[in-house]
Amino acid sequence: MHSCSGAGTAAQEGNKLTLTMTGDESCAIDAIIESGKVTLPSTVPEGCAYYCGAQAKLGGAAFEKK
């Protein structure tokens, strides 16, 4: 269960993508979009840990469009 999962909203303004979870804990992350890649900051709000199991974490995660 080393994974993260959540639902919410995503709002883009320029190269900034704000991800806001709608679960039991407060979690809003300002990610950056560059060259088709979304990168989360290395440090995210404490409430975001709620959305991850075991040793998984959202901080520093990156997602590439394929």
Order of alpha helices (4+ residues) and beta strands (2+ residues): beta-beta-beta-beta-beta
